[in-house]
Amino acid sequence: MTTSLPSPPLSPSLPTRKPPKNPPKKLPTPTELIAHYESKGLNPQEASLKVIEDLQKALFRKLVVENKNRKSGSPGETSNVGVSSSRKLDVINSRLMNLEMKVDMKPGYMQSLAIGVVSGAAVNGIGAVVPHLASSVGNLWNAVRSFSNGQGRN
């Protein structure tokens, strides 16, 4: 009678991976964040600014924690990570300021309506003036032409 021996594991040197207990949380989308702040009573623009502010704080915290974790060994030595982190922060800050300027410069509903009314009035005004201007230029042109042909001389 043959007895079967238990087979050894195929790769004993590799550690077995345990599945993560808590899967990573899904980050909310910007639309979800804005909806969250609007549900708290903020208007859409205030909610957008609050989301941008939260993003700036999160980025700053991430860079500071990353910087602290990668400190250089000797106290007199400057860290390239700190320099690159500050550059990244400056670039992000300048992009956000540019975005805020663009949002602030866009006209609202009443301003857009006023711009439309004024431009319509300007177009109608130009349409009323152009025929008079064209006839004046035509009369001037005819006077110069007739004078240069010798018909206007006595």
Secondary structure, DSSP 8 states (H G I E B T S, - for coil): ---------S-TTS------SS-------HHHHHHHHHHTT--HHHHHHHHHHHHHHHHHHHHHHHHHHT--SSTTS--HHHHHHHHHHHHHHHHHHHHHHHHHHS--HHHHHHHHHHHHHHHHHHHHHHHHHHHHHHHHHHHHHHHHTTTT--
